Amino acid sequence: MYSDKNIVNLLTSLLIAKGIKKAVVCPGSRNIPIISNLRTVKEIECISVIDERSAAFYALGVSLATGTPTIVCVTSGSAFLNTLPAIAEAHYRQVPIILISADRPQEWIERNDGQTMVQCGPTYGLFNSEVDVNDISNGEAENYSSLLINNALNAALRDNRGPVHINIHLHEPLFVFNKTSLPVKKDIEFLQAEKVLPYRAMEIIKDFILSERKIIVIGQLPYHDEEIDMIVKELKMYYIVMCEQLSTASAEPIDAIVDIFEDNSAIENIDMVLSFGNTLVSKNTKRYLRTKKISSLWEINDNGIIHDTFMSQTGIIDCSCKLFLKALLRLTKENYKEKQTEKTGNADNEISQDILKTHWDKAMTHIEMCIDDYVPVYSQMLAIRCFEQSLEDMEYESEVHYANSMEIRIGCLYSPHYIWCNRGVNGIEGSVSTAAGFSLTTSSMVFCITGDLSFFYDQNALWNNHLKGNFRVMILNNNCGGIFSQLKGLNIPDDIMKYVEGRHTATAKGICEQNDIGYMAVRDEEELRISMAHFLIEKTNRPIVLEVFTSPDDDRQAFVGLKKMIKSKF
């Protein structure tokens, strides 16, 4: 049976009509009519997560895995505020989440009644659409509510996707379930025409091809696209492509290359840059491009927002990354074939076109050799190196999530695959929950590589009975936020530094025991190699946590040692 609340039944009917398949639901009383309906319909699968902040990151992980909007349903009061870290992450990465919050009657807001606050509005522009709806009392109200909900759901489904918020005011009694069917309501369909590159964009591509010193930059993309992997791999034959594993598996350790690439005084000016995607992990790359004289820089995105990340922007092209890259590759190949058939040409010009890429390729070959040859001391770097090398030998399908801080930076050195990471806002919260949510929608093995602060901040991710044996977490525990000790120019007394680093003595053992999670601890290199095999191979019904204890001094030494090797041998 369905709720007697007309607005809840209308919402449920439209969710089904729009093809929404997954919902993460949180405990509460005001949202019971919504939970009951979601659990009753066969078209929507529900995942129960108790912690609201964790639940929203679970929904983020589900949306990343499926490429479709996921519901997160919470009760009234401050509950919806707990979802905002994940909503912010989804906003900046253009990932669709449908936040449905139950609310008290509008007439009782701001009147000192229990569990009430303004739930629609104080959200910092993080939602693509935000609607506030009341229960339905007549036909006109029903039509208007249908319009609002249709608009919100369509905003989550269009190309320029992101989170939406549907806030529903519900009167008591809440627990009457006497409707035998849902209303058949009009799904106001949203069709988005496929974009075609305008003539001016084609001219910009031709200008780029004919430029002498040119660079393609690709920041984080919302989803892994194997077709983009192949396109980028081919484009790298012709151009410098600055990208990380957060955009494509065809990536290189660009953060390391900038240290030696920028020392070449002959490469002071850059004629043209094409910029795609969102944020880059590499501060070095951003700093490098911001200090160069770039004659022309075009940003390509499908939301029309000018970011001017590198402080040289010429213009913006409203287009998807893939569509533009495909056109660039096609025209590049055509131009190359024309050059091959020409009997005459300006040889000097051809050499000048290649000088930037020639230096890049030489430096990249050197760096990749250094990374392969360098064996760090027992440290976080060694643990990630061991993990990535061992994972390559596995025959199963896998997806790897990295938490922010040093983990993602080291991961970008060693990973030969696409990396999932919450770089929209770069927060340490929610990394484990995002990976956990992802694991519930795939049969692949899902790994989460996280630091200690990030893990303990998000430990409720493991407080879940839905989790299966395909989810594995490696915690790099050096008892502090070690990245802060590597900040350039920071020189403060140790009694202050311990507050900056958040030093602690916590371990994950008890957390794993109380949540029926397999646990292994590692304290030296021999234990690491033995436990890594179990971590990757052992078949279980529940997740496994591998906690790697290291020294922050050794972690620092390992990272600095690689940088010194790269610079000294080039």
C-alpha positions, 0 to 999 in steps of 0.5 A: 500500500502507498501513502495517503499523501498525494504529494508523495505519491505524485513524486514517486510516480514521476521518479519512476517515469523519469527512470530513477533506479536507486535511492539511498534512504536515511532513518527518520519519522517525517520522511517515513511516507517517502521511504515507504513508497520507495520501498514499495515500488519495484522500480527503485532499489533502496540502500539504507545508510544511517549517517546522513553525511555518509549517505549523500556520499554513498549516493555520489558513489552510486551516481558515479558508477551508474552515470545516472541520478541517485536519490538521497532521502532524509528527514526534517531539520538539520538532516539535509545540512549533513548532506551538503559536503557531498552535494558540493562535491557533486555540484563541482563535478556535475554529478546528478544527485536528487536530494529529497528532504521531508519538512514540517508544515510551512506554517510551523517554520521559525515558530520554535516548533521541534525539528524545524528550520528553513530547509530550502534556500540556504544552500550556497547555489549548489543545486541546479534546481531547488523546489519547495512543495506542499501537499496537494489540496486541489487540481491546480495545486497538483498541476503546479507541484507536478511542474516543479518536480518535473523541472527539478528532475529534468535538471538532474537528467540534462547534459549539464548535470548536478544535484537538485533538491526537492523539499516536501512539507508534510502534515500529520498524520504521517503513517496512513498507507491506504492507497492501492496504486500511484497516480498516472501523472504526466512526465514532461519529457526533456529532450536535449539536442545533440550539439554540433561544433559551429564554424568558429570552433572548427576555425579555432581547431585549425588555428591550434593545429597550425600553432607552433607551441601548443598544449592540451590540458584536461582536468578531472572529468565526471566519468571514465570514458574509454573512448576518451582514453583512446582519443587522448592516446592518439592525440599524444602522438601529435601534441603535449597533453597535460592530463591526470588519471582523473580524466583519462587512463592515458595519463602521465605524471605531469606534476613531476615533469613540470619541475624540469620542464619549466627550467628550459628558458627557451620555452617561455611563450606558449602560442595556444592552449585548449583546456578541458574538464575541471580541476587538476591535482597538480599545483605545479602544472597550474603554477607553470601555466599561470606564469607563462605567456599564453597568446590564446587559451580556449576553454571547452565545457558544456556549462558555459561557465568561464573559469580562467584557471590559468589566467590567460583565457581568450574565450569559451566553447560550449561543447562536450569534451568528447565531441571537441576532442573527436573533431580535433583528432579528425582534423589533426589526422587530415592535416598530417596526411596533407603534410605527408603528401606535400613535396615541399614545405618550410622545414624550419617551421616544421622543426619549430612546431615540434620543439616544445613536444620534443622537450616534453617527450624527452623529459617524460621518458626520463621521469617514467624511467626514474619512477620505475627504477626508484624503490622508496623506503618502507612508507606510504609511497612504497605501499601504493607502489606495491598495490598498483604493481600487484593490481596489474597482475590481477585478472579481474575487473577493478575500480580504484578510488583515492582519497585526497591529500598525499594518497592521490598525489602518489597514486598519480605517479604509479597508476596505469588506470583511471582514478576516481577521487573527490576533487570537486571540493578536494575535501577529505570527508566522504572518500570511503563512503563514495567508494562504498556506494560505488561498490554496491552497483558493480560486480567489479572489485572496488578499492579505496586508498585513503589516509588515516584522517580521511578514513576516521573522519568517514568511518561510518562508511563501514557501518553498513550491512549492504557492503560486500566482499568486492569492497577493499580499503587500504588505510595509510596510517602515519598518525597525522596529516603528513601532507602539512609538514611538506608545505613550502615555507611552513616552519613552526614549533613542534608543539604547534605543528601537532595541532596542524597535523592532527596527530593521533594514536587511533587504529581501525581495528575496533571499527572493523570488528564492530562492523564485521569487516576483515582486518589486516595490519602491516608494519614493515615491508615484508608484512606489506607484501604478504598482506597485499596478496591476501588483500587483492586475492582473498574471496570474502562476503564482507569488505577487507581493510588493510591498515598500513602503519608508517612513519611521517618522516619516512613518508616525507623522505620517500617523496623527496627522494624521488624528486631529487632523483628526477632532477639530478639525473636529467 
